[in-house]
Amino acid sequence: MDWAQVLGMRPGVTAIIGGGGKTTLLRTTGETLAAAGYSVLLCSTAKIYPFSDLPCVTEPGEEPLLATQAQSRLLCAGTLLDNGKLTAPAVPMVRLKALFDYVLVEADGSARLPLKAHAPHEPVIPPEAEQTICVVGASGFGKPIREAAHRPERYAALAGVGEDDLVTPRIAAAVLMAEGLHNGVFVNQAELAESQARELVRLLDCPAVAGSLKLGKIF
């Protein structure tokens, strides 16, 4: 499945936020774009683990990036932290945009939960980003907000409900529209809650797709 095409990703910088499959979407779209002949950089303004089977540049400066790019169309880069994770590369985003056809940025953390509400300092979307895609994990539908959402107190407040309320498409749509941080939405894990995923897509006021990265399928 060409998720880059499905989600309308354009050359330049794309920020990916939310929960429920950000890193998988980053890697999957990166592979597709690289196979099509584009140079692609995967990175983060939050914190992610390096992709173990991809070339990863942690040295400062453009030269290591260019040397690695000459050997591989798909690579990751970032500043290595003591815990083994990567944060933002030392090279400015405006230069990364000039060096690569596509720069895919994981701009958010969600503690591995399918849903996310953002604190005032989140997400860290680069000003160079042409688009921001919010990922919503359909596995969160039908669960209490306090179990399904990162920052559940904020998630509940944005929807005007309690933290013990079960997540519905209307609640998820209310949070997304209240935050207004994205240009498009990808409802992942739709195989787990197809009807709810479809309903959320219908409720949104922006381009949205329901699908499954695991199955490589659009619903």
TIRO-2110 file (N, C-alpha, C; in Angstrom, 1 decimal):
// TIRO-2110
0.8, -1.2, 0.0, N, 1, A
0.0, 0.0, 0.0, CA, 1, A
0.9, 1.2, 0.0, C, 1, A
0.6, 2.2, -0.9, N, 2, A
1.4, 3.4, -1.0, CA, 2, A
0.7, 4.4, -0.1, C, 2, A
1.1, 4.4, 1.2, N, 3, A
0.5, 5.3, 2.2, CA, 3, A
0.8, 6.7, 2.0, C, 3, A
2.0, 7.0, 1.4, N, 4, A
2.3, 8.4, 1.1, CA, 4, A
1.4, 9.0, 0.1, C, 4, A
1.0, 8.2, -0.9, N, 5, A
0.0, 8.7, -1.9, CA, 5, A
-1.4, 8.8, -1.3, C, 5, A
-1.8, 7.7, -0.5, N, 6, A
-3.1, 7.7, 0.1, CA, 6, A
-3.3, 9.0, 1.0, C, 6, A
-2.2, 9.3, 1.7, N, 7, A
-2.3, 10.5, 2.7, CA, 7, A
-1.9, 11.8, 2.1, C, 7, A
-1.6, 11.8, 0.8, N, 8, A
-1.3, 13.0, 0.1, CA, 8, A
0.0, 13.7, 0.5, C, 8, A
1.0, 12.9, 0.9, N, 9, A
2.2, 13.5, 1.3, CA, 9, A
2.9, 14.1, 0.1, C, 9, A
3.4, 15.4, 0.4, N, 10, A
4.1, 16.1, -0.7, CA, 10, A
5.6, 16.2, -0.3, C, 10, A
6.4, 16.4, -1.3, N, 11, A
7.8, 16.6, -1.1, CA, 11, A
8.0, 17.7, -0.1, C, 11, A
9.1, 17.6, 0.7, N, 12, A
9.4, 18.5, 1.8, CA, 12, A
9.3, 17.9, 3.1, C, 12, A
8.8, 18.7, 4.1, N, 13, A
8.8, 18.2, 5.5, CA, 13, A
7.3, 17.8, 5.9, C, 13, A
7.1, 16.6, 6.4, N, 14, A
5.8, 16.2, 6.9, CA, 14, A
6.0, 15.8, 8.3, C, 14, A
5.2, 16.4, 9.2, N, 15, A
5.2, 16.1, 10.6, CA, 15, A
4.1, 15.1, 10.9, C, 15, A
4.4, 14.1, 11.7, N, 16, A
3.4, 13.1, 12.1, CA, 16, A
3.3, 13.1, 13.6, C, 16, A
2.0, 13.3, 14.1, N, 17, A
1.7, 13.5, 15.5, CA, 17, A
0.6, 12.5, 15.9, C, 17, A
0.2, 12.5, 17.2, N, 18, A
-0.9, 11.6, 17.7, CA, 18, A
-0.4, 10.4, 18.3, C, 18, A
-1.1, 9.3, 18.1, N, 19, A
-0.7, 8.0, 18.7, CA, 19, A
-1.2, 6.8, 17.8, C, 19, A
-0.9, 5.6, 18.2, N, 20, A
-1.5, 4.5, 17.4, CA, 20, A
-0.8, 4.2, 16.1, C, 20, A
0.5, 4.4, 16.0, N, 21, A
1.2, 3.9, 14.8, CA, 21, A
2.1, 5.0, 14.1, C, 21, A
2.5, 6.0, 14.8, N, 22, A
3.3, 7.1, 14.2, CA, 22, A
4.6, 6.5, 13.6, C, 22, A
5.4, 5.8, 14.4, N, 23, A
6.7, 5.3, 14.0, CA, 23, A
6.5, 4.3, 12.8, C, 23, A
5.5, 3.5, 12.9, N, 24, A
5.3, 2.5, 11.8, CA, 24, A
4.9, 3.3, 10.5, C, 24, A
4.1, 4.3, 10.6, N, 25, A
3.7, 5.1, 9.4, CA, 25, A
5.0, 5.8, 8.9, C, 25, A
5.8, 6.3, 9.8, N, 26, A
7.1, 6.9, 9.4, CA, 26, A
7.9, 6.0, 8.5, C, 26, A
8.1, 4.8, 9.0, N, 27, A
8.9, 3.8, 8.4, CA, 27, A
8.3, 3.3, 7.1, C, 27, A
7.0, 3.0, 7.1, N, 28, A
6.3, 2.4, 6.0, CA, 28, A
6.3, 3.4, 4.8, C, 28, A
6.0, 4.6, 5.1, N, 29, A
6.0, 5.6, 4.0, CA, 29, A
7.4, 5.9, 3.5, C, 29, A
8.3, 5.9, 4.4, N, 30, A
9.7, 6.1, 4.0, CA, 30, A
10.2, 5.1, 3.0, C, 30, A
9.9, 3.8, 3.3, N, 31, A
10.3, 2.7, 2.4, CA, 31, A
9.6, 2.9, 1.0, C, 31, A
8.3, 3.2, 1.0, N, 32, A
7.6, 3.4, -0.2, CA, 32, A
8.2, 4.5, -1.1, C, 32, A
8.5, 5.6, -0.5, N, 33, A
9.1, 6.7, -1.2, CA, 33, A
10.5, 6.5, -1.7, C, 33, A
11.3, 5.8, -0.9, N, 34, A
12.6, 5.4, -1.3, CA, 34, A
12.6, 4.5, -2.4, C, 34, A
11.7, 3.5, -2.4, N, 35, A
11.6, 2.5, -3.5, CA, 35, A
11.2, 3.2, -4.8, C, 35, A
10.5, 4.4, -4.7, N, 36, A
10.1, 5.1, -5.9, CA, 36, A
11.2, 6.0, -6.4, C, 36, A
12.4, 6.0, -5.7, N, 37, A
13.5, 6.8, -6.2, CA, 37, A
13.8, 8.1, -5.5, C, 37, A
13.0, 8.4, -4.4, N, 38, A
13.2, 9.6, -3.7, CA, 38, A
14.2, 9.4, -2.5, C, 38, A
14.9, 10.5, -2.2, N, 39, A
15.8, 10.5, -1.0, CA, 39, A
14.9, 10.9, 0.2, C, 39, A
15.0, 10.0, 1.3, N, 40, A
14.1, 10.2, 2.4, CA, 40, A
14.9, 10.2, 3.7, C, 40, A
14.6, 11.1, 4.6, N, 41, A
15.2, 11.2, 5.9, CA, 41, A
14.1, 11.0, 6.9, C, 41, A
14.3, 10.1, 7.9, N, 42, A
13.4, 9.8, 9.0, CA, 42, A
14.0, 10.5, 10.2, C, 42, A
13.3, 11.3, 11.0, N, 43, A
13.9, 11.9, 12.2, CA, 43, A
12.8, 12.2, 13.1, C, 43, A
13.1, 12.9, 14.2, N, 44, A
12.1, 13.2, 15.3, CA, 44, A
12.5, 14.5, 15.9, C, 44, A
11.5, 15.3, 16.3, N, 45, A
11.7, 16.4, 17.2, CA, 45, A
11.3, 16.1, 18.6, C, 45, A
10.8, 14.9, 18.8, N, 46, A
10.5, 14.3, 20.1, CA, 46, A
11.6, 13.3, 20.4, C, 46, A
11.3, 12.1, 20.7, N, 47, A
12.3, 11.1, 21.0, CA, 47, A
11.9, 9.8, 20.4, C, 47, A
12.7, 9.2, 19.6, N, 48, A
12.5, 7.8, 19.0, CA, 48, A
13.8, 7.0, 19.1, C, 48, A
13.6, 5.7, 19.1, N, 49, A
14.7, 4.8, 19.0, CA, 49, A
15.2, 4.8, 17.5, C, 49, A
16.5, 4.7, 17.3, N, 50, A
16.9, 4.5, 15.9, CA, 50, A
16.3, 3.3, 15.2, C, 50, A
16.2, 3.3, 13.9, N, 51, A
15.7, 2.1, 13.2, CA, 51, A
17.0, 1.2, 13.0, C, 51, A
16.9, 0.1, 13.7, N, 52, A
18.2, -0.7, 13.8, CA, 52, A
18.7, -1.2, 12.4, C, 52, A
17.8, -1.4, 11.4, N, 53, A
18.2, -1.9, 10.2, CA, 53, A
18.4, -0.8, 9.1, C, 53, A
18.4, 0.4, 9.5, N, 54, A
18.6, 1.5, 8.6, CA, 54, A
19.9, 2.3, 8.9, C, 54, A
20.6, 2.9, 7.9, N, 55, A
21.7, 3.7, 8.3, CA, 55, A
21.2, 4.9, 9.1, C, 55, A
22.0, 5.2, 10.2, N, 56, A
21.6, 6.3, 11.1, CA, 56, A
22.7, 7.2, 11.3, C, 56, A
22.5, 8.5, 11.1, N, 57, A
23.6, 9.5, 11.2, CA, 57, A
23.3, 10.3, 12.5, C, 57, A
24.3, 10.2, 13.4, N, 58, A
24.2, 10.9, 14.7, CA, 58, A
25.3, 12.0, 14.8, C, 58, A
26.2, 12.1, 13.8, N, 59, A
27.2, 13.1, 13.9, CA, 59, A
26.7, 14.4, 13.4, C, 59, A
27.2, 15.5, 13.9, N, 60, A
26.8, 16.9, 13.5, CA, 60, A
27.3, 17.2, 12.1, C, 60, A
26.7, 18.1, 11.4, N, 61, A
27.2, 18.6, 10.1, CA, 61, A
26.5, 17.9, 9.0, C, 61, A
26.6, 18.5, 7.8, N, 62, A
25.9, 18.0, 6.6, CA, 62, A
26.7, 16.9, 5.9, C, 62, A
28.0, 16.9, 6.1, N, 63, A
28.9, 15.9, 5.4, CA, 63, A
28.5, 14.5, 5.7, C, 63, A
28.3, 14.1, 7.0, N, 64, A
27.9, 12.7, 7.2, CA, 64, A
26.6, 12.3, 6.6, C, 64, A
25.7, 13.3, 6.6, N, 65, A
24.4, 13.0, 5.9, CA, 65, A
24.5, 12.8, 4.4, C, 65, A
25.3, 13.6, 3.8, N, 66, A
25.5, 13.5, 2.4, CA, 66, A
26.2, 12.2, 2.0, C, 66, A
27.2, 11.8, 2.8, N, 67, A
27.9, 10.6, 2.6, CA, 67, A
27.0, 9.4, 2.7, C, 67, A
26.2, 9.4, 3.7, N, 68, A
25.2, 8.2, 3.9, CA, 68, A
24.2, 8.2, 2.8, C, 68, A
23.7, 9.4, 2.5, N, 69, A
22.7, 9.5, 1.4, CA, 69, A
23.2, 9.0, 0.1, C, 69, A
24.5, 9.1, -0.2, N, 70, A
25.0, 8.6, -1.4, CA, 70, A
25.0, 7.0, -1.4, C, 70, A
24.8, 6.4, -0.3, N, 71, A
24.8, 5.0, -0.2, CA, 71, A
23.4, 4.4, 0.0, C, 71, A
22.4, 5.2, 0.5, N, 72, A
21.1, 4.7, 0.8, CA, 72, A
20.1, 5.9, 0.6, C, 72, A
19.0, 5.6, -0.1, N, 73, A
17.9, 6.6, -0.3, CA, 73, A
17.1, 6.8, 1.0, C, 73, A
17.2, 5.8, 1.9, N, 74, A
16.4, 5.9, 3.1, CA, 74, A
17.3, 5.8, 4.3, C, 74, A
17.3, 6.8, 5.2, N, 75, A
18.2, 6.8, 6.4, CA, 75, A
17.5, 7.6, 7.5, C, 75, A
18.0, 7.4, 8.7, N, 76, A
17.5, 8.2, 9.8, CA, 76, A
18.6, 9.0, 10.4, C, 76, A
18.3, 10.1, 11.1, N, 77, A
19.3, 10.9, 11.7, CA, 77, A
18.7, 11.6, 13.0, C, 77, A
19.7, 12.0, 13.8, N, 78, A
19.3, 12.6, 15.1, CA, 78, A
20.4, 12.8, 16.0, C, 78, A
20.1, 13.5, 17.1, N, 79, A
21.1, 13.6, 18.2, CA, 79, A
20.9, 12.5, 19.2, C, 79, A
22.0, 11.7, 19.4, N, 80, A
21.9, 10.5, 20.3, CA, 80, A
21.9, 10.9, 21.7, C, 80, A
20.9, 10.4, 22.5, N, 81, A
20.7, 10.7, 23.9, CA, 81, A
21.3, 9.6, 24.7, C, 81, A
21.5, 9.8, 26.0, N, 82, A
22.1, 8.8, 26.9, CA, 82, A
21.3, 7.5, 26.9, C, 82, A
20.0, 7.6, 26.8, N, 83, A
19.1, 6.5, 26.8, CA, 83, A
19.0, 5.7, 25.5, C, 83, A
19.8, 6.1, 24.5, N, 84, A
19.8, 5.4, 23.3, CA, 84, A
18.8, 5.9, 22.3, C, 84, A
18.0, 6.8, 22.7, N, 85, A
17.0, 7.4, 21.7, CA, 85, A
17.6, 8.6, 20.9, C, 85, A
16.9, 8.9, 19.9, N, 86, A
17.3, 10.1, 19.1, CA, 86, A
16.3, 11.2, 19.3, C, 86, A
16.9, 12.4, 19.4, N, 87, A
16.0, 13.6, 19.3, CA, 87, A
16.4, 14.4, 18.0, C, 87, A
16.1, 15.6, 17.9, N, 88, A
16.2, 16.3, 16.7, CA, 88, A
17.7, 16.3, 16.2, C, 88, A
17.8, 16.2, 14.9, N, 89, A
19.2, 16.3, 14.3, CA, 89, A
19.8, 17.7, 14.6, C, 89, A
21.1, 17.7, 14.6, N, 90, A
21.9, 19.0, 14.8, CA, 90, A
21.8, 19.9, 13.6, C, 90, A
21.6, 19.3, 12.4, N, 91, A
21.4, 20.1, 11.2, CA, 91, A
20.1, 20.8, 11.2, C, 91, A
20.0, 22.1, 11.0, N, 92, A
18.7, 22.8, 11.0, CA, 92, A
17.7, 22.1, 10.0, C, 92, A
16.4, 22.2, 10.3, N, 93, A
15.4, 21.5, 9.5, CA, 93, A
15.4, 22.2, 8.1, C, 93, A
15.6, 23.5, 8.0, N, 94, A
15.6, 24.1, 6.7, CA, 94, A
16.7, 23.6, 5.8, C, 94, A
17.8, 23.1, 6.3, N, 95, A
18.8, 22.5, 5.5, CA, 95, A
18.5, 21.1, 5.2, C, 95, A
17.9, 20.3, 6.1, N, 96, A
17.5, 19.0, 5.8, CA, 96, A
16.4, 19.0, 4.7, C, 96, A
15.6, 19.9, 4.7, N, 97, A
14.6, 20.1, 3.6, CA, 97, A
15.2, 20.3, 2.3, C, 97, A
16.4, 21.0, 2.2, N, 98, A
17.1, 21.2, 1.0, CA, 98, A
17.9, 20.0, 0.5, C, 98, A
18.3, 19.1, 1.5, N, 99, A
19.1, 18.0, 1.2, CA, 99, A
18.3, 16.8, 0.7, C, 99, A
17.1, 16.6, 1.2, N, 100, A
16.3, 15.4, 0.9, CA, 100, A
15.0, 15.8, 0.2, C, 100, A
14.5, 14.8, -0.6, N, 101, A
13.2, 15.0, -1.2, CA, 101, A
12.1, 15.1, -0.2, C, 101, A
12.2, 14.1, 0.7, N, 102, A
11.2, 14.0, 1.8, CA, 102, A
11.9, 14.0, 3.2, C, 102, A
11.4, 14.7, 4.1, N, 103, A
11.8, 14.6, 5.5, CA, 103, A
10.6, 14.3, 6.3, C, 103, A
10.5, 13.1, 6.9, N, 104, A
9.4, 12.7, 7.7, CA, 104, A
9.8, 12.8, 9.2, C, 104, A
9.0, 13.5, 9.9, N, 105, A
9.4, 13.9, 11.3, CA, 105, A
8.3, 13.4, 12.3, C, 105, A
8.7, 12.5, 13.2, N, 106, A
7.8, 12.2, 14.3, CA, 106, A
7.9, 13.3, 15.3, C, 106, A
6.8, 14.0, 15.4, N, 107, A
6.9, 15.3, 16.2, CA, 107, A
6.1, 15.2, 17.5, C, 107, A
6.0, 14.0, 18.0, N, 108, A
5.1, 13.8, 19.2, CA, 108, A
5.5, 12.5, 19.9, C, 108, A
5.1, 12.4, 21.1, N, 109, A
5.2, 11.1, 21.9, CA, 109, A
3.8, 10.8, 22.5, C, 109, A
3.5, 9.5, 22.6, N, 110, A
2.2, 9.1, 23.1, CA, 110, A
2.2, 8.0, 24.1, C, 110, A
3.5, 7.7, 24.6, N, 111, A
3.6, 6.6, 25.6, CA, 111, A
3.0, 5.3, 25.1, C, 111, A
3.0, 5.1, 23.8, N, 112, A
2.5, 3.8, 23.2, CA, 112, A
1.0, 3.7, 23.3, C, 112, A
0.3, 4.7, 23.6, N, 113, A
-1.1, 4.7, 23.7, CA, 113, A
-1.7, 5.1, 22.3, C, 113, A
-3.0, 4.6, 22.0, N, 114, A
-3.6, 4.9, 20.7, CA, 114, A
-4.1, 6.3, 20.5, C, 114, A
-4.3, 7.0, 21.6, N, 115, A
-4.9, 8.4, 21.5, CA, 115, A
-4.0, 9.4, 22.3, C, 115, A
-4.1, 10.7, 21.9, N, 116, A
-3.2, 11.6, 22.5, CA, 116, A
-3.9, 13.0, 22.6, C, 116, A
-3.8, 13.7, 23.7, N, 117, A
-4.1, 15.1, 23.8, CA, 117, A
-2.8, 15.8, 24.1, C, 117, A
-2.7, 17.0, 23.6, N, 118, A
-1.4, 17.7, 23.7, CA, 118, A
-1.3, 18.8, 24.8, C, 118, A
-0.2, 18.7, 25.5, N, 119, A
0.1, 19.8, 26.4, CA, 119, A
0.5, 21.1, 25.6, C, 119, A
0.6, 22.2, 26.3, N, 120, A
0.9, 23.5, 25.6, CA, 120, A
2.2, 23.4, 24.8, C, 120, A
3.2, 22.7, 25.3, N, 121, A
4.5, 22.6, 24.6, CA, 121, A
4.5, 21.6, 23.5, C, 121, A
3.4, 20.9, 23.3, N, 122, A
3.4, 19.8, 22.3, CA, 122, A
2.4, 20.1, 21.2, C, 122, A
2.5, 19.4, 20.0, N, 123, A
3.7, 18.7, 19.5, CA, 123, A
4.8, 19.7, 19.1, C, 123, A
5.9, 19.2, 18.7, N, 124, A
7.0, 20.1, 18.3, CA, 124, A
7.1, 20.0, 16.7, C, 124, A
6.2, 20.7, 16.1, N, 125, A
6.1, 20.7, 14.7, CA, 125, A
7.0, 21.7, 14.1, C, 125, A
7.9, 21.3, 13.2, N, 126, A
8.9, 22.2, 12.6, CA, 126, A
8.1, 23.3, 11.8, C, 126, A
8.5, 24.5, 11.8, N, 127, A
7.9, 25.6, 11.0, CA, 127, A
8.0, 25.3, 9.5, C, 127, A
9.0, 24.5, 9.1, N, 128, A
9.2, 24.1, 7.7, CA, 128, A
8.2, 23.1, 7.2, C, 128, A
7.4, 22.5, 8.1, N, 129, A
6.5, 21.4, 7.7, CA, 129, A
5.4, 21.9, 6.8, C, 129, A
5.3, 21.2, 5.6, N, 130, A
4.2, 21.5, 4.7, CA, 130, A
2.9, 21.0, 5.1, C, 130, A
2.9, 19.9, 5.9, N, 131, A
1.7, 19.3, 6.3, CA, 131, A
1.9, 18.5, 7.7, C, 131, A
0.9, 18.4, 8.4, N, 132, A
0.9, 17.6, 9.7, CA, 132, A
-0.2, 16.6, 9.7, C, 132, A
0.2, 15.3, 9.8, N, 133, A
-0.8, 14.2, 9.8, CA, 133, A
-0.9, 13.7, 11.3, C, 133, A
-2.1, 13.7, 11.8, N, 134, A
-2.4, 13.1, 13.1, CA, 134, A
-2.9, 11.7, 13.0, C, 134, A
-2.2, 10.8, 13.7, N, 135, A
-2.6, 9.4, 13.7, CA, 135, A
-3.4, 9.1, 14.9, C, 135, A
-4.6, 8.4, 14.6, N, 136, A
-5.5, 8.0, 15.7, CA, 136, A
-5.6, 6.5, 15.7, C, 136, A
-5.3, 5.9, 16.8, N, 137, A
-5.4, 4.4, 16.9, CA, 137, A
-6.8, 4.0, 17.3, C, 137, A
-7.4, 3.2, 16.3, N, 138, A
-8.8, 2.8, 16.5, CA, 138, A
-8.9, 1.8, 17.7, C, 138, A
-7.8, 1.2, 18.2, N, 139, A
-7.9, 0.3, 19.3, CA, 139, A
-8.3, 1.1, 20.6, C, 139, A
-8.3, 2.4, 20.5, N, 140, A
-8.8, 3.1, 21.7, CA, 140, A
-10.3, 3.2, 21.8, C, 140, A
-11.0, 3.0, 20.8, N, 141, A
-12.5, 3.1, 20.8, CA, 141, A
-13.1, 2.1, 21.8, C, 141, A
-14.0, 2.5, 22.6, N, 142, A
-14.7, 1.6, 23.5, CA, 142, A
-14.0, 1.5, 24.8, C, 142, A
-12.8, 2.1, 25.0, N, 143, A
-12.1, 2.0, 26.3, CA, 143, A
-12.2, 3.3, 27.0, C, 143, A
-12.1, 3.3, 28.3, N, 144, A
-12.1, 4.5, 29.1, CA, 144, A
-11.0, 5.4, 28.7, C, 144, A
-11.3, 6.7, 28.7, N, 145, A
-10.3, 7.7, 28.3, CA, 145, A
-9.0, 7.5, 29.1, C, 145, A
-9.1, 7.3, 30.4, N, 146, A
-7.9, 7.2, 31.2, CA, 146, A
-7.0, 6.0, 30.9, C, 146, A
-7.6, 5.0, 30.1, N, 147, A
-6.7, 3.9, 29.7, CA, 147, A
-6.2, 4.1, 28.3, C, 147, A
-6.9, 4.8, 27.5, N, 148, A
-6.6, 4.8, 26.0, CA, 148, A
-5.9, 6.0, 25.6, C, 148, A
-5.9, 7.1, 26.4, N, 149, A
-5.3, 8.4, 25.9, CA, 149, A
-4.1, 8.8, 26.8, C, 149, A
-3.1, 9.3, 26.1, N, 150, A
-2.0, 9.9, 26.7, CA, 150, A
-2.4, 11.3, 27.1, C, 150, A
-2.2, 11.8, 28.4, N, 151, A
-2.7, 13.0, 28.9, CA, 151, A
-4.2, 12.9, 29.0, C, 151, A
-4.8, 11.9, 29.7, N, 152, A
-6.2, 11.7, 29.7, CA, 152, A
-7.0, 12.8, 30.2, C, 152, A
-6.5, 13.5, 31.2, N, 153, A
-7.3, 14.6, 31.8, CA, 153, A
-7.5, 15.7, 30.8, C, 153, A
-6.5, 16.0, 30.0, N, 154, A
-6.6, 17.0, 28.9, CA, 154, A
-7.5, 16.5, 27.8, C, 154, A
-7.4, 15.2, 27.5, N, 155, A
-8.2, 14.6, 26.4, CA, 155, A
-9.7, 14.8, 26.8, C, 155, A
-10.0, 14.4, 28.1, N, 156, A
-11.4, 14.5, 28.5, CA, 156, A
-11.9, 15.9, 28.6, C, 156, A
-11.1, 16.8, 29.0, N, 157, A
-11.5, 18.2, 29.1, CA, 157, A
-11.8, 18.8, 27.7, C, 157, A
-11.0, 18.4, 26.7, N, 158, A
-11.2, 18.9, 25.4, CA, 158, A
-12.5, 18.5, 24.8, C, 158, A
-12.9, 17.2, 25.2, N, 159, A
-14.2, 16.7, 24.7, CA, 159, A
-15.4, 17.0, 25.6, C, 159, A
-15.1, 17.6, 26.8, N, 160, A
-16.2, 17.9, 27.7, CA, 160, A
-16.8, 16.7, 28.3, C, 160, A
-16.0, 15.7, 28.6, N, 161, A
-16.5, 14.5, 29.3, CA, 161, A
-15.6, 14.1, 30.4, C, 161, A
-15.8, 13.0, 31.1, N, 162, A
-15.0, 12.5, 32.2, CA, 162, A
-14.0, 11.5, 31.7, C, 162, A
-12.9, 11.3, 32.5, N, 163, A
-11.9, 10.4, 32.2, CA, 163, A
-12.3, 9.0, 32.2, C, 163, A
-13.4, 8.7, 32.8, N, 164, A
-14.0, 7.3, 32.8, CA, 164, A
-14.9, 7.0, 31.7, C, 164, A
-15.3, 8.1, 30.9, N, 165, A
-16.1, 7.9, 29.7, CA, 165, A
-15.4, 7.0, 28.7, C, 165, A
-16.2, 6.2, 28.0, N, 166, A
-15.6, 5.4, 26.9, CA, 166, A
-15.4, 6.2, 25.7, C, 166, A
-14.3, 6.0, 25.0, N, 167, A
-14.0, 6.7, 23.8, CA, 167, A
-14.9, 6.4, 22.7, C, 167, A
-15.5, 7.4, 22.0, N, 168, A
-16.4, 7.2, 20.9, CA, 168, A
-15.8, 8.0, 19.7, C, 168, A
-16.3, 7.7, 18.5, N, 169, A
-15.8, 8.6, 17.4, CA, 169, A
-16.1, 10.1, 17.6, C, 169, A
-17.3, 10.4, 18.2, N, 170, A
-17.6, 11.8, 18.5, CA, 170, A
-16.7, 12.4, 19.5, C, 170, A
-16.3, 11.7, 20.5, N, 171, A
-15.3, 12.2, 21.4, CA, 171, A
-14.0, 12.4, 20.7, C, 171, A
-13.5, 11.5, 20.0, N, 172, A
-12.2, 11.6, 19.3, CA, 172, A
-12.3, 12.8, 18.3, C, 172, A
-13.4, 12.9, 17.6, N, 173, A
-13.5, 14.1, 16.6, CA, 173, A
-13.5, 15.4, 17.4, C, 173, A
-14.2, 15.4, 18.5, N, 174, A
-14.2, 16.7, 19.3, CA, 174, A
-12.8, 17.1, 19.7, C, 174, A
-12.0, 16.1, 20.2, N, 175, A
-10.6, 16.4, 20.6, CA, 175, A
-9.8, 16.9, 19.4, C, 175, A
-9.9, 16.2, 18.3, N, 176, A
-9.1, 16.6, 17.1, CA, 176, A
-9.4, 18.0, 16.6, C, 176, A
-10.7, 18.3, 16.6, N, 177, A
-11.1, 19.6, 16.1, CA, 177, A
-10.9, 20.7, 17.1, C, 177, A
-10.9, 20.4, 18.4, N, 178, A
-10.6, 21.4, 19.4, CA, 178, A
-9.1, 21.8, 19.3, C, 178, A
-8.2, 20.8, 19.1, N, 179, A
-6.8, 21.1, 19.0, CA, 179, A
-6.4, 21.8, 17.7, C, 179, A
-7.0, 21.2, 16.6, N, 180, A
-6.7, 21.9, 15.3, CA, 180, A
-5.2, 21.9, 14.9, C, 180, A
-4.5, 20.9, 15.2, N, 181, A
-3.0, 20.9, 15.0, CA, 181, A
-2.6, 20.3, 13.7, C, 181, A
-3.6, 19.7, 13.0, N, 182, A
-3.3, 18.8, 11.8, CA, 182, A
-3.9, 19.4, 10.5, C, 182, A
-3.3, 18.9, 9.4, N, 183, A
-3.9, 19.1, 8.1, CA, 183, A
-4.7, 17.9, 7.6, C, 183, A
-4.4, 16.7, 8.2, N, 184, A
-5.0, 15.5, 7.8, CA, 184, A
-5.0, 14.5, 8.9, C, 184, A
-5.9, 13.5, 8.9, N, 185, A
-5.9, 12.5, 9.9, CA, 185, A
-5.9, 11.1, 9.3, C, 185, A
-5.1, 10.2, 9.9, N, 186, A
-5.1, 8.8, 9.5, CA, 186, A
-5.6, 8.0, 10.7, C, 186, A
-6.7, 7.3, 10.6, N, 187, A
-7.3, 6.5, 11.6, CA, 187, A
-6.7, 5.1, 11.4, C, 187, A
-5.7, 4.7, 12.1, N, 188, A
-5.0, 3.4, 12.0, CA, 188, A
-5.7, 2.4, 12.8, C, 188, A
-5.3, 1.1, 12.6, N, 189, A
-5.9, 0.0, 13.4, CA, 189, A
-7.4, -0.2, 13.1, C, 189, A
-7.9, 0.2, 11.9, N, 190, A
-9.3, 0.2, 11.6, CA, 190, A
-9.8, -1.3, 11.6, C, 190, A
-9.0, -2.2, 11.4, N, 191, A
-9.4, -3.6, 11.4, CA, 191, A
-10.0, -4.0, 12.8, C, 191, A
-9.7, -3.3, 13.9, N, 192, A
-10.1, -3.6, 15.2, CA, 192, A
-11.5, -2.9, 15.5, C, 192, A
-11.8, -1.9, 14.8, N, 193, A
-13.1, -1.2, 15.1, CA, 193, A
-13.5, -0.4, 13.8, C, 193, A
-13.9, -1.2, 12.8, N, 194, A
-14.1, -0.7, 11.5, CA, 194, A
-15.2, 0.4, 11.5, C, 194, A
-16.3, 0.1, 12.1, N, 195, A
-17.4, 1.0, 12.0, CA, 195, A
-17.1, 2.3, 12.7, C, 195, A
-16.4, 2.3, 13.8, N, 196, A
-16.1, 3.5, 14.6, CA, 196, A
-15.0, 4.3, 13.8, C, 196, A
-14.1, 3.6, 13.2, N, 197, A
-13.1, 4.3, 12.4, CA, 197, A
-13.7, 5.0, 11.2, C, 197, A
-14.6, 4.4, 10.5, N, 198, A
-15.4, 5.0, 9.4, CA, 198, A
-16.2, 6.2, 9.9, C, 198, A
-16.8, 6.1, 11.1, N, 199, A
-17.6, 7.2, 11.6, CA, 199, A
-16.7, 8.4, 11.9, C, 199, A
-15.6, 8.1, 12.5, N, 200, A
-14.7, 9.2, 12.8, CA, 200, A
-14.3, 10.0, 11.6, C, 200, A
-14.0, 9.3, 10.5, N, 201, A
-13.6, 9.9, 9.2, CA, 201, A
-14.8, 10.8, 8.8, C, 201, A
-16.0, 10.3, 8.9, N, 202, A
-17.1, 11.1, 8.4, CA, 202, A
-17.4, 12.4, 9.3, C, 202, A
-17.0, 12.3, 10.5, N, 203, A
-17.2, 13.4, 11.4, CA, 203, A
-16.2, 14.6, 11.3, C, 203, A
-15.0, 14.3, 10.7, N, 204, A
-14.0, 15.2, 10.7, CA, 204, A
-14.2, 16.3, 9.6, C, 204, A
-13.6, 17.4, 9.8, N, 205, A
-13.7, 18.5, 8.8, CA, 205, A
-12.4, 18.7, 8.0, C, 205, A
-11.6, 17.7, 7.9, N, 206, A
-10.4, 17.7, 7.1, CA, 206, A
-10.2, 16.4, 6.4, C, 206, A
-9.3, 16.4, 5.4, N, 207, A
-9.0, 15.1, 4.8, CA, 207, A
-8.6, 14.0, 5.8, C, 207, A
-9.3, 12.8, 5.7, N, 208, A
-9.1, 11.8, 6.6, CA, 208, A
-9.2, 10.4, 6.0, C, 208, A
-8.5, 9.4, 6.4, N, 209, A
-8.5, 8.1, 5.9, CA, 209, A
-8.5, 7.1, 7.0, C, 209, A
-9.3, 6.1, 6.9, N, 210, A
-9.3, 5.0, 7.9, CA, 210, A
-8.6, 3.8, 7.2, C, 210, A
-7.7, 3.1, 7.9, N, 211, A
-7.0, 2.0, 7.3, CA, 211, A
-6.2, 1.2, 8.3, C, 211, A
-5.4, 0.3, 7.8, N, 212, A
-4.6, -0.6, 8.7, CA, 212, A
-3.2, -0.7, 8.2, C, 212, A
-2.2, -0.1, 8.9, N, 213, A
-0.9, -0.3, 8.5, CA, 213, A
-0.5, -1.8, 8.6, C, 213, A
-1.0, -2.5, 9.6, N, 214, A
-0.7, -3.9, 9.8, CA, 214, A
-1.2, -4.8, 8.6, C, 214, A
-2.4, -4.5, 8.0, N, 215, A
-2.9, -5.2, 6.9, CA, 215, A
-2.6, -4.6, 5.6, C, 215, A
-2.1, -3.4, 5.6, N, 216, A
-1.9, -2.7, 4.3, CA, 216, A
-3.2, -2.4, 3.6, C, 216, A
-4.2, -1.9, 4.3, N, 217, A
-5.5, -1.9, 3.7, CA, 217, A
-6.2, -0.6, 4.1, C, 217, A
-7.0, 0.0, 3.1, N, 218, A
-7.8, 1.1, 3.3, CA, 218, A
-9.2, 0.6, 3.6, C, 218, A
-9.9, 1.2, 4.5, N, 219, A
-11.3, 0.8, 4.8, CA, 219, A
-12.3, 1.8, 4.3, C, 219, A
END
